[in-house]
Every structure is written in structure tokens, then in C-alpha cells.
Amino acid sequence: MRFFLDANMPYSSKDIFKNFGLVNHAGDIGLARATDREIIEYATERKAILVTKDLEFANVLIYPINSHSGVVVLKLPFYFTAKQINNALKEFLSSLDVKKLENAVTIVELGRYRMRR
């Protein structure tokens, strides 16, 4: 399984996803200033699940579920530190079978998540 972390995700989040498969961060590959369209295209071409804090990616009218390999949107307080974001990610990933993230849009909030397939 592959994951692609958007530029708005802490770089340290890469360590959390290493246990689940290949992971890249937008900053590693020169996409730190890329448009949303470039980000989703990069993830889709590589069959990677996009992990982001950008709520626009949860809009299924703009990014229909069948148009990408999966999107995880973190809807957390804007003031969260990297450590708090990573703790929320760890809690979320330990609460489900990660394979369910494929071909779905998942919105992660504190202590819960919603998934559209």
C-alpha cells in the first residue's frame, strides 16, 4: 500500500505510515508548492492514498471517489502541533483495517472518522 502526504502535513508523519507501506511527502519530490490538481494527479498516478489537511479533497463533486486511489482528510484544530497531529493519526490508524482506506474518502476528526466508498 502506498501513501502520499500533502505539503500541509508534518514531515514527521512519514514515520507513522512506514509500517503500512511506501510513503512519500510532497516536500521530498518537489511538490511543496503544487496545486491541488497536481497533488491528486501525482497520488492517483502512483495508486497512493493521499493524506492531507485540505478539506477540498473531501468534496466528492470536485474529486469523485472513483477518480483517485483514496483520500484521508484530517479535520483537526488548526493550532494542533505536529505531535498532536501524529497522535491523532496513530489513534485513527490503529482503529481500523488500513486496507479500507483504498478507494474511499475518509474524514478524520478527534476520536472519530467518517468514510465514503
MODELLER restraints for C-alpha pairs under 7 A, 6 or more apart:
rsr = mdl.restraints
at = mdl.atoms
rsr.add(forms.Gaussian(group=physical.xy_distance, feature=features.Distance(at['CA:1:A'], at['CA:20:A']), mean=6.63, stdev=0.5))
rsr.add(forms.Gaussian(group=physical.xy_distance, feature=features.Distance(at['CA:1:A'], at['CA:21:A']), mean=5.01, stdev=0.5))
rsr.add(forms.Gaussian(group=physical.xy_distance, feature=features.Distance(at['CA:1:A'], at['CA:22:A']), mean=6.44, stdev=0.5))
rsr.add(forms.Gaussian(group=physical.xy_distance, feature=features.Distance(at['CA:2:A'], at['CA:21:A']), mean=5.57, stdev=0.5))
rsr.add(forms.Gaussian(group=physical.xy_distance, feature=features.Distance(at['CA:2:A'], at['CA:22:A']), mean=4.73, stdev=0.5))
rsr.add(forms.Gaussian(group=physical.xy_distance, feature=features.Distance(at['CA:2:A'], at['CA:23:A']), mean=5.77, stdev=0.5))
rsr.add(forms.Gaussian(group=physical.xy_distance, feature=features.Distance(at['CA:2:A'], at['CA:47:A']), mean=6.86, stdev=0.5))
rsr.add(forms.Gaussian(group=physical.xy_distance, feature=features.Distance(at['CA:2:A'], at['CA:48:A']), mean=4.51, stdev=0.5))
rsr.add(forms.Gaussian(group=physical.xy_distance, feature=features.Distance(at['CA:2:A'], at['CA:49:A']), mean=6.21, stdev=0.5))
rsr.add(forms.Gaussian(group=physical.xy_distance, feature=features.Distance(at['CA:3:A'], at['CA:22:A']), mean=6.24, stdev=0.5))
rsr.add(forms.Gaussian(group=physical.xy_distance, feature=features.Distance(at['CA:3:A'], at['CA:23:A']), mean=4.68, stdev=0.5))
rsr.add(forms.Gaussian(group=physical.xy_distance, feature=features.Distance(at['CA:3:A'], at['CA:24:A']), mean=6.49, stdev=0.5))
rsr.add(forms.Gaussian(group=physical.xy_distance, feature=features.Distance(at['CA:3:A'], at['CA:48:A']), mean=4.80, stdev=0.5))
rsr.add(forms.Gaussian(group=physical.xy_distance, feature=features.Distance(at['CA:3:A'], at['CA:49:A']), mean=4.67, stdev=0.5))
rsr.add(forms.Gaussian(group=physical.xy_distance, feature=features.Distance(at['CA:3:A'], at['CA:50:A']), mean=5.98, stdev=0.5))
rsr.add(forms.Gaussian(group=physical.xy_distance, feature=features.Distance(at['CA:4:A'], at['CA:23:A']), mean=5.71, stdev=0.5))
rsr.add(forms.Gaussian(group=physical.xy_distance, feature=features.Distance(at['CA:4:A'], at['CA:24:A']), mean=4.94, stdev=0.5))
rsr.add(forms.Gaussian(group=physical.xy_distance, feature=features.Distance(at['CA:4:A'], at['CA:25:A']), mean=5.78, stdev=0.5))
rsr.add(forms.Gaussian(group=physical.xy_distance, feature=features.Distance(at['CA:4:A'], at['CA:43:A']), mean=6.13, stdev=0.5))
rsr.add(forms.Gaussian(group=physical.xy_distance, feature=features.Distance(at['CA:4:A'], at['CA:48:A']), mean=5.87, stdev=0.5))
rsr.add(forms.Gaussian(group=physical.xy_distance, feature=features.Distance(at['CA:4:A'], at['CA:49:A']), mean=5.94, stdev=0.5))
rsr.add(forms.Gaussian(group=physical.xy_distance, feature=features.Distance(at['CA:4:A'], at['CA:50:A']), mean=4.85, stdev=0.5))
rsr.add(forms.Gaussian(group=physical.xy_distance, feature=features.Distance(at['CA:4:A'], at['CA:51:A']), mean=6.09, stdev=0.5))
rsr.add(forms.Gaussian(group=physical.xy_distance, feature=features.Distance(at['CA:5:A'], at['CA:24:A']), mean=6.13, stdev=0.5))
rsr.add(forms.Gaussian(group=physical.xy_distance, feature=features.Distance(at['CA:5:A'], at['CA:25:A']), mean=4.57, stdev=0.5))
rsr.add(forms.Gaussian(group=physical.xy_distance, feature=features.Distance(at['CA:5:A'], at['CA:26:A']), mean=6.09, stdev=0.5))
rsr.add(forms.Gaussian(group=physical.xy_distance, feature=features.Distance(at['CA:5:A'], at['CA:50:A']), mean=5.97, stdev=0.5))
rsr.add(forms.Gaussian(group=physical.xy_distance, feature=features.Distance(at['CA:5:A'], at['CA:51:A']), mean=4.89, stdev=0.5))
rsr.add(forms.Gaussian(group=physical.xy_distance, feature=features.Distance(at['CA:5:A'], at['CA:52:A']), mean=6.25, stdev=0.5))
rsr.add(forms.Gaussian(group=physical.xy_distance, feature=features.Distance(at['CA:6:A'], at['CA:25:A']), mean=6.24, stdev=0.5))
rsr.add(forms.Gaussian(group=physical.xy_distance, feature=features.Distance(at['CA:6:A'], at['CA:26:A']), mean=5.36, stdev=0.5))
rsr.add(forms.Gaussian(group=physical.xy_distance, feature=features.Distance(at['CA:6:A'], at['CA:50:A']), mean=6.95, stdev=0.5))
rsr.add(forms.Gaussian(group=physical.xy_distance, feature=features.Distance(at['CA:6:A'], at['CA:51:A']), mean=6.10, stdev=0.5))
rsr.add(forms.Gaussian(group=physical.xy_distance, feature=features.Distance(at['CA:6:A'], at['CA:52:A']), mean=5.12, stdev=0.5))
rsr.add(forms.Gaussian(group=physical.xy_distance, feature=features.Distance(at['CA:7:A'], at['CA:25:A']), mean=6.76, stdev=0.5))
rsr.add(forms.Gaussian(group=physical.xy_distance, feature=features.Distance(at['CA:7:A'], at['CA:26:A']), mean=5.04, stdev=0.5))
rsr.add(forms.Gaussian(group=physical.xy_distance, feature=features.Distance(at['CA:7:A'], at['CA:27:A']), mean=6.02, stdev=0.5))
rsr.add(forms.Gaussian(group=physical.xy_distance, feature=features.Distance(at['CA:7:A'], at['CA:32:A']), mean=5.11, stdev=0.5))
rsr.add(forms.Gaussian(group=physical.xy_distance, feature=features.Distance(at['CA:8:A'], at['CA:52:A']), mean=6.54, stdev=0.5))
rsr.add(forms.Gaussian(group=physical.xy_distance, feature=features.Distance(at['CA:8:A'], at['CA:53:A']), mean=6.36, stdev=0.5))
rsr.add(forms.Gaussian(group=physical.xy_distance, feature=features.Distance(at['CA:9:A'], at['CA:52:A']), mean=6.12, stdev=0.5))
rsr.add(forms.Gaussian(group=physical.xy_distance, feature=features.Distance(at['CA:9:A'], at['CA:53:A']), mean=6.77, stdev=0.5))
rsr.add(forms.Gaussian(group=physical.xy_distance, feature=features.Distance(at['CA:10:A'], at['CA:82:A']), mean=5.63, stdev=0.5))
rsr.add(forms.Gaussian(group=physical.xy_distance, feature=features.Distance(at['CA:11:A'], at['CA:25:A']), mean=6.90, stdev=0.5))
rsr.add(forms.Gaussian(group=physical.xy_distance, feature=features.Distance(at['CA:13:A'], at['CA:86:A']), mean=5.90, stdev=0.5))
rsr.add(forms.Gaussian(group=physical.xy_distance, feature=features.Distance(at['CA:14:A'], at['CA:23:A']), mean=6.40, stdev=0.5))
rsr.add(forms.Gaussian(group=physical.xy_distance, feature=features.Distance(at['CA:16:A'], at['CA:90:A']), mean=6.86, stdev=0.5))
rsr.add(forms.Gaussian(group=physical.xy_distance, feature=features.Distance(at['CA:17:A'], at['CA:23:A']), mean=6.38, stdev=0.5))
rsr.add(forms.Gaussian(group=physical.xy_distance, feature=features.Distance(at['CA:26:A'], at['CA:32:A']), mean=5.19, stdev=0.5))
rsr.add(forms.Gaussian(group=physical.xy_distance, feature=features.Distance(at['CA:43:A'], at['CA:49:A']), mean=6.49, stdev=0.5))
rsr.add(forms.Gaussian(group=physical.xy_distance, feature=features.Distance(at['CA:43:A'], at['CA:50:A']), mean=6.07, stdev=0.5))
rsr.add(forms.Gaussian(group=physical.xy_distance, feature=features.Distance(at['CA:44:A'], at['CA:68:A']), mean=5.07, stdev=0.5))
rsr.add(forms.Gaussian(group=physical.xy_distance, feature=features.Distance(at['CA:44:A'], at['CA:69:A']), mean=5.74, stdev=0.5))
rsr.add(forms.Gaussian(group=physical.xy_distance, feature=features.Distance(at['CA:47:A'], at['CA:69:A']), mean=5.41, stdev=0.5))
rsr.add(forms.Gaussian(group=physical.xy_distance, feature=features.Distance(at['CA:48:A'], at['CA:69:A']), mean=5.95, stdev=0.5))
rsr.add(forms.Gaussian(group=physical.xy_distance, feature=features.Distance(at['CA:49:A'], at['CA:69:A']), mean=5.59, stdev=0.5))
rsr.add(forms.Gaussian(group=physical.xy_distance, feature=features.Distance(at['CA:49:A'], at['CA:70:A']), mean=4.60, stdev=0.5))
rsr.add(forms.Gaussian(group=physical.xy_distance, feature=features.Distance(at['CA:49:A'], at['CA:71:A']), mean=5.45, stdev=0.5))
rsr.add(forms.Gaussian(group=physical.xy_distance, feature=features.Distance(at['CA:49:A'], at['CA:102:A']), mean=6.77, stdev=0.5))
rsr.add(forms.Gaussian(group=physical.xy_distance, feature=features.Distance(at['CA:50:A'], at['CA:70:A']), mean=6.27, stdev=0.5))
rsr.add(forms.Gaussian(group=physical.xy_distance, feature=features.Distance(at['CA:50:A'], at['CA:71:A']), mean=4.69, stdev=0.5))
rsr.add(forms.Gaussian(group=physical.xy_distance, feature=features.Distance(at['CA:50:A'], at['CA:72:A']), mean=6.08, stdev=0.5))
rsr.add(forms.Gaussian(group=physical.xy_distance, feature=features.Distance(at['CA:51:A'], at['CA:71:A']), mean=5.99, stdev=0.5))
rsr.add(forms.Gaussian(group=physical.xy_distance, feature=features.Distance(at['CA:51:A'], at['CA:72:A']), mean=4.74, stdev=0.5))
rsr.add(forms.Gaussian(group=physical.xy_distance, feature=features.Distance(at['CA:51:A'], at['CA:73:A']), mean=6.03, stdev=0.5))
rsr.add(forms.Gaussian(group=physical.xy_distance, feature=features.Distance(at['CA:52:A'], at['CA:72:A']), mean=6.33, stdev=0.5))
rsr.add(forms.Gaussian(group=physical.xy_distance, feature=features.Distance(at['CA:52:A'], at['CA:73:A']), mean=5.07, stdev=0.5))
rsr.add(forms.Gaussian(group=physical.xy_distance, feature=features.Distance(at['CA:52:A'], at['CA:74:A']), mean=6.18, stdev=0.5))
rsr.add(forms.Gaussian(group=physical.xy_distance, feature=features.Distance(at['CA:53:A'], at['CA:73:A']), mean=5.32, stdev=0.5))
rsr.add(forms.Gaussian(group=physical.xy_distance, feature=features.Distance(at['CA:53:A'], at['CA:74:A']), mean=4.77, stdev=0.5))
rsr.add(forms.Gaussian(group=physical.xy_distance, feature=features.Distance(at['CA:53:A'], at['CA:75:A']), mean=6.35, stdev=0.5))
rsr.add(forms.Gaussian(group=physical.xy_distance, feature=features.Distance(at['CA:54:A'], at['CA:73:A']), mean=6.57, stdev=0.5))
rsr.add(forms.Gaussian(group=physical.xy_distance, feature=features.Distance(at['CA:55:A'], at['CA:73:A']), mean=6.33, stdev=0.5))
rsr.add(forms.Gaussian(group=physical.xy_distance, feature=features.Distance(at['CA:57:A'], at['CA:63:A']), mean=6.38, stdev=0.5))
rsr.add(forms.Gaussian(group=physical.xy_distance, feature=features.Distance(at['CA:58:A'], at['CA:73:A']), mean=6.61, stdev=0.5))
rsr.add(forms.Gaussian(group=physical.xy_distance, feature=features.Distance(at['CA:58:A'], at['CA:105:A']), mean=6.27, stdev=0.5))
rsr.add(forms.Gaussian(group=physical.xy_distance, feature=features.Distance(at['CA:65:A'], at['CA:103:A']), mean=6.39, stdev=0.5))
rsr.add(forms.Gaussian(group=physical.xy_distance, feature=features.Distance(at['CA:65:A'], at['CA:104:A']), mean=6.10, stdev=0.5))
rsr.add(forms.Gaussian(group=physical.xy_distance, feature=features.Distance(at['CA:65:A'], at['CA:105:A']), mean=6.63, stdev=0.5))
rsr.add(forms.Gaussian(group=physical.xy_distance, feature=features.Distance(at['CA:65:A'], at['CA:117:A']), mean=6.81, stdev=0.5))
rsr.add(forms.Gaussian(group=physical.xy_distance, feature=features.Distance(at['CA:66:A'], at['CA:103:A']), mean=6.71, stdev=0.5))
rsr.add(forms.Gaussian(group=physical.xy_distance, feature=features.Distance(at['CA:68:A'], at['CA:103:A']), mean=6.75, stdev=0.5))
rsr.add(forms.Gaussian(group=physical.xy_distance, feature=features.Distance(at['CA:69:A'], at['CA:102:A']), mean=5.78, stdev=0.5))
rsr.add(forms.Gaussian(group=physical.xy_distance, feature=features.Distance(at['CA:69:A'], at['CA:103:A']), mean=4.80, stdev=0.5))
rsr.add(forms.Gaussian(group=physical.xy_distance, feature=features.Distance(at['CA:70:A'], at['CA:101:A']), mean=6.12, stdev=0.5))
rsr.add(forms.Gaussian(group=physical.xy_distance, feature=features.Distance(at['CA:70:A'], at['CA:102:A']), mean=4.96, stdev=0.5))
rsr.add(forms.Gaussian(group=physical.xy_distance, feature=features.Distance(at['CA:70:A'], at['CA:103:A']), mean=4.42, stdev=0.5))
rsr.add(forms.Gaussian(group=physical.xy_distance, feature=features.Distance(at['CA:70:A'], at['CA:104:A']), mean=4.83, stdev=0.5))
rsr.add(forms.Gaussian(group=physical.xy_distance, feature=features.Distance(at['CA:70:A'], at['CA:105:A']), mean=5.83, stdev=0.5))
rsr.add(forms.Gaussian(group=physical.xy_distance, feature=features.Distance(at['CA:71:A'], at['CA:104:A']), mean=6.39, stdev=0.5))
rsr.add(forms.Gaussian(group=physical.xy_distance, feature=features.Distance(at['CA:71:A'], at['CA:105:A']), mean=4.86, stdev=0.5))
rsr.add(forms.Gaussian(group=physical.xy_distance, feature=features.Distance(at['CA:71:A'], at['CA:106:A']), mean=6.20, stdev=0.5))
rsr.add(forms.Gaussian(group=physical.xy_distance, feature=features.Distance(at['CA:72:A'], at['CA:105:A']), mean=6.01, stdev=0.5))
rsr.add(forms.Gaussian(group=physical.xy_distance, feature=features.Distance(at['CA:72:A'], at['CA:106:A']), mean=4.74, stdev=0.5))
rsr.add(forms.Gaussian(group=physical.xy_distance, feature=features.Distance(at['CA:72:A'], at['CA:107:A']), mean=5.93, stdev=0.5))
rsr.add(forms.Gaussian(group=physical.xy_distance, feature=features.Distance(at['CA:73:A'], at['CA:106:A']), mean=6.13, stdev=0.5))
rsr.add(forms.Gaussian(group=physical.xy_distance, feature=features.Distance(at['CA:73:A'], at['CA:107:A']), mean=4.82, stdev=0.5))
rsr.add(forms.Gaussian(group=physical.xy_distance, feature=features.Distance(at['CA:73:A'], at['CA:108:A']), mean=6.05, stdev=0.5))
rsr.add(forms.Gaussian(group=physical.xy_distance, feature=features.Distance(at['CA:74:A'], at['CA:107:A']), mean=5.99, stdev=0.5))
rsr.add(forms.Gaussian(group=physical.xy_distance, feature=features.Distance(at['CA:74:A'], at['CA:108:A']), mean=4.82, stdev=0.5))
rsr.add(forms.Gaussian(group=physical.xy_distance, feature=features.Distance(at['CA:74:A'], at['CA:109:A']), mean=6.38, stdev=0.5))
rsr.add(forms.Gaussian(group=physical.xy_distance, feature=features.Distance(at['CA:75:A'], at['CA:107:A']), mean=6.60, stdev=0.5))
rsr.add(forms.Gaussian(group=physical.xy_distance, feature=features.Distance(at['CA:75:A'], at['CA:108:A']), mean=5.73, stdev=0.5))
rsr.add(forms.Gaussian(group=physical.xy_distance, feature=features.Distance(at['CA:75:A'], at['CA:109:A']), mean=5.16, stdev=0.5))
rsr.add(forms.Gaussian(group=physical.xy_distance, feature=features.Distance(at['CA:76:A'], at['CA:109:A']), mean=5.75, stdev=0.5))
rsr.add(forms.Gaussian(group=physical.xy_distance, feature=features.Distance(at['CA:76:A'], at['CA:110:A']), mean=6.66, stdev=0.5))
rsr.add(forms.Gaussian(group=physical.xy_distance, feature=features.Distance(at['CA:88:A'], at['CA:110:A']), mean=6.78, stdev=0.5))
rsr.add(forms.Gaussian(group=physical.xy_distance, feature=features.Distance(at['CA:103:A'], at['CA:117:A']), mean=6.55, stdev=0.5))
rsr.add(forms.Gaussian(group=physical.xy_distance, feature=features.Distance(at['CA:104:A'], at['CA:115:A']), mean=6.53, stdev=0.5))
rsr.add(forms.Gaussian(group=physical.xy_distance, feature=features.Distance(at['CA:104:A'], at['CA:116:A']), mean=5.48, stdev=0.5))
rsr.add(forms.Gaussian(group=physical.xy_distance, feature=features.Distance(at['CA:104:A'], at['CA:117:A']), mean=4.58, stdev=0.5))
rsr.add(forms.Gaussian(group=physical.xy_distance, feature=features.Distance(at['CA:105:A'], at['CA:115:A']), mean=5.67, stdev=0.5))
rsr.add(forms.Gaussian(group=physical.xy_distance, feature=features.Distance(at['CA:105:A'], at['CA:116:A']), mean=5.15, stdev=0.5))
rsr.add(forms.Gaussian(group=physical.xy_distance, feature=features.Distance(at['CA:105:A'], at['CA:117:A']), mean=6.63, stdev=0.5))
rsr.add(forms.Gaussian(group=physical.xy_distance, feature=features.Distance(at['CA:106:A'], at['CA:113:A']), mean=6.76, stdev=0.5))
rsr.add(forms.Gaussian(group=physical.xy_distance, feature=features.Distance(at['CA:106:A'], at['CA:114:A']), mean=5.57, stdev=0.5))
rsr.add(forms.Gaussian(group=physical.xy_distance, feature=features.Distance(at['CA:106:A'], at['CA:115:A']), mean=4.30, stdev=0.5))
rsr.add(forms.Gaussian(group=physical.xy_distance, feature=features.Distance(at['CA:106:A'], at['CA:116:A']), mean=6.36, stdev=0.5))
rsr.add(forms.Gaussian(group=physical.xy_distance, feature=features.Distance(at['CA:107:A'], at['CA:113:A']), mean=5.50, stdev=0.5))
rsr.add(forms.Gaussian(group=physical.xy_distance, feature=features.Distance(at['CA:107:A'], at['CA:114:A']), mean=5.25, stdev=0.5))
rsr.add(forms.Gaussian(group=physical.xy_distance, feature=features.Distance(at['CA:107:A'], at['CA:115:A']), mean=6.45, stdev=0.5))
rsr.add(forms.Gaussian(group=physical.xy_distance, feature=features.Distance(at['CA:108:A'], at['CA:114:A']), mean=6.67, stdev=0.5))
